[in-house]
Amino acid sequence: MADSSGILSDVVITGRNLEGLEGTKALITSQSPGITVHVITGDLGDMKTLPALCSKLLAPADPSKHQQSLFVNNAGTLSDCNTPILSQTDPEAIQEYFGVNITSMIVLTTRFLSALPSSPQYVINITSLLASVFKQGYQLYSPSRAARNAFMGVLGAEMPSVRQLNYSPGPCNTDMYIGVPEKFRVGTEHVLTAEQSIRRLLGILKEDSFESGATIDYFDQSS
Ligand SMILES: NC(=O)c1ccc[n+]([C@@H]2O[C@H](COP(=O)([O-])OP(=O)(O)OC[C@H]3O[C@@H](n4cnc5c(N)ncnc54)[C@H](OP(=O)(O)O)[C@@H]3O)[C@@H](O)[C@H]2O)c1
């Protein structure tokens, strides 16, 4: 969240793992000592506590102070690649997966946009090539990424003033990627560090010339 001249003052980060979040906070403050980093732990997969978690996340938002705001939907999970598609028969498990990966993303985005009706508002959806490229092992992951992209499309149609982007980070050597059994891994010839991919996203945002609603992949040349 930033003031009208774009000076970043507050960053809110969330996840379940406090230690990881504190590490991220230390990284941000070491680079930018003037920024206040608010660490809020919570489970985006718990639909009962999701509204209260959103309120906590948005508590630092102050429309009189924050005239520019950017929201990144990064949190996500992978379902078990080894589960054959015909074994996806447990409604509760499927619902739980879509809760973390779709419902929370929609609720967080709409709550964010209502809390800071500033201009410009930015929404970044961290997406995946697998939203439109269908591979064995991604029975729930691919539909969840496609649904997130579709939600962004409707958001663009209904609220064209919101600057929004689907960013596909490429294969990054994170816990998620490392956890994928080798035979299901995609893009193994060009695995990136998370820092490489984040730097690319920051470059795109800094330049701010992307077409709102675009989907940009790390490897795209023309953006
Ligand atoms: N890595 C890749 O190759 C790749 C490629 C394309 C797209 N992506 C996308 O990039 C995004 C980040 O993935 P990653 O590779 O960084 O995965 P990761 O290492 O597994 O990190 C997942 C992130 O989501 C958070 N999270 C997961 N479940 C949560 C829950 N129930 N409540 C709150 N936070 C939760 C985690 O925080 P806590 O653990 O603290 O809860 C963590 O920050 C995902 O949306 C993924 O689909 C990744």
The ligand as an SDF file (V2000), in Angstrom:
LIG
                    3D

 48 52  0  0  0  0  0  0  0  0999 V2000
    6.8980  -23.2480   -8.2260 N   0  0  0  0  0  0  0  0  0  0  0  0
    6.4910  -23.3250   -9.4830 C   0  0  0  0  0  0  0  0  0  0  0  0
    7.1600  -23.9300  -10.3330 O   0  0  0  0  0  0  0  0  0  0  0  0
    5.2090  -22.6410   -9.9040 C   0  0  0  0  0  0  0  0  0  0  0  0
    4.9010  -22.6090  -11.2660 C   0  0  0  0  0  0  0  0  0  0  0  0
    3.7330  -21.9670  -11.6830 C   0  0  0  0  0  0  0  0  0  0  0  0
    2.9150  -21.3780  -10.7480 C   0  0  0  0  0  0  0  0  0  0  0  0
    3.2240  -21.4180   -9.4130 N   0  0  0  0  0  0  0  0  0  0  0  0
    2.3110  -20.7700   -8.4760 C   0  0  0  0  0  0  0  0  0  0  0  0
    3.0430  -19.8890   -7.6410 O   0  0  0  0  0  0  0  0  0  0  0  0
    2.3710  -19.7610   -6.3790 C   0  0  0  0  0  0  0  0  0  0  0  0
    3.3890  -19.9560   -5.2700 C   0  0  0  0  0  0  0  0  0  0  0  0
    3.8580  -21.2930   -5.3400 O   0  0  0  0  0  0  0  0  0  0  0  0
    5.2600  -21.7810   -4.7520 P   0  0  0  0  0  0  0  0  0  0  0  0
    5.9410  -22.5450   -5.8030 O   0  0  0  0  0  0  0  0  0  0  0  0
    5.9610  -20.6610   -4.0690 O   0  0  0  0  0  0  0  0  0  0  0  0
    4.7080  -22.8400   -3.7060 O   0  0  0  0  0  0  0  0  0  0  0  0
    5.1200  -23.1130   -2.2070 P   0  0  0  0  0  0  0  0  0  0  0  0
    6.5810  -23.0420   -2.0650 O   0  0  0  0  0  0  0  0  0  0  0  0
    4.4280  -24.3790   -1.8340 O   0  0  0  0  0  0  0  0  0  0  0  0
    4.4380  -21.8820   -1.4530 O   0  0  0  0  0  0  0  0  0  0  0  0
    3.0390  -21.8170   -1.3330 C   0  0  0  0  0  0  0  0  0  0  0  0
    2.6590  -20.5550   -0.6100 C   0  0  0  0  0  0  0  0  0  0  0  0
    1.2530  -20.5950   -0.3630 O   0  0  0  0  0  0  0  0  0  0  0  0
    1.0070  -20.4530    1.0400 C   0  0  0  0  0  0  0  0  0  0  0  0
   -0.1250  -21.3050    1.4250 N   0  0  0  0  0  0  0  0  0  0  0  0
   -0.3740  -22.5750    0.9980 C   0  0  0  0  0  0  0  0  0  0  0  0
   -1.4830  -23.0390    1.6090 N   0  0  0  0  0  0  0  0  0  0  0  0
   -1.9280  -22.0500    2.4160 C   0  0  0  0  0  0  0  0  0  0  0  0
   -3.0170  -21.9450    3.3040 C   0  0  0  0  0  0  0  0  0  0  0  0
   -3.8890  -22.9530    3.5090 N   0  0  0  0  0  0  0  0  0  0  0  0
   -3.1780  -20.7890    3.9930 N   0  0  0  0  0  0  0  0  0  0  0  0
   -2.2980  -19.7620    3.8180 C   0  0  0  0  0  0  0  0  0  0  0  0
   -1.2540  -19.8010    2.9860 N   0  0  0  0  0  0  0  0  0  0  0  0
   -1.0620  -20.9400    2.2960 C   0  0  0  0  0  0  0  0  0  0  0  0
    2.3010  -20.9220    1.7050 C   0  0  0  0  0  0  0  0  0  0  0  0
    2.4610  -20.3270    2.9870 O   0  0  0  0  0  0  0  0  0  0  0  0
    2.4770  -21.2240    4.3470 P   0  0  0  0  0  0  0  0  0  0  0  0
    3.2330  -22.4620    4.0530 O   0  0  0  0  0  0  0  0  0  0  0  0
    3.1250  -20.3020    5.3440 O   0  0  0  0  0  0  0  0  0  0  0  0
    1.0520  -21.4660    4.6660 O   0  0  0  0  0  0  0  0  0  0  0  0
    3.3570  -20.4080    0.7260 C   0  0  0  0  0  0  0  0  0  0  0  0
    3.6130  -19.0480    0.9480 O   0  0  0  0  0  0  0  0  0  0  0  0
    1.2500  -20.8060   -6.3650 C   0  0  0  0  0  0  0  0  0  0  0  0
    0.0150  -20.1790   -6.5800 O   0  0  0  0  0  0  0  0  0  0  0  0
    1.6160  -21.7340   -7.5270 C   0  0  0  0  0  0  0  0  0  0  0  0
    0.4810  -22.3240   -8.1020 O   0  0  0  0  0  0  0  0  0  0  0  0
    4.3530  -22.0300   -8.9790 C   0  0  0  0  0  0  0  0  0  0  0  0
  1  2  1  0
  2  3  2  0
  2  4  1  0
  4  5  1  0
  4 48  2  0
  5  6  2  0
  6  7  1  0
  7  8  2  0
  8  9  1  0
  8 48  1  0
  9 10  1  0
  9 46  1  0
 10 11  1  0
 11 12  1  0
 11 44  1  0
 12 13  1  0
 13 14  1  0
 14 15  2  0
 14 16  1  0
 14 17  1  0
 17 18  1  0
 18 19  2  0
 18 20  1  0
 18 21  1  0
 21 22  1  0
 22 23  1  0
 23 24  1  0
 23 42  1  0
 24 25  1  0
 25 26  1  0
 25 36  1  0
 26 27  1  0
 26 35  1  0
 27 28  2  0
 28 29  1  0
 29 30  1  0
 29 35  2  0
 30 31  1  0
 30 32  2  0
 32 33  1  0
 33 34  2  0
 34 35  1  0
 36 37  1  0
 36 42  1  0
 37 38  1  0
 38 39  2  0
 38 40  1  0
 38 41  1  0
 42 43  1  0
 44 45  1  0
 44 46  1  0
 46 47  1  0
M  CHG  2   8   1  16  -1
M  END
$$$$
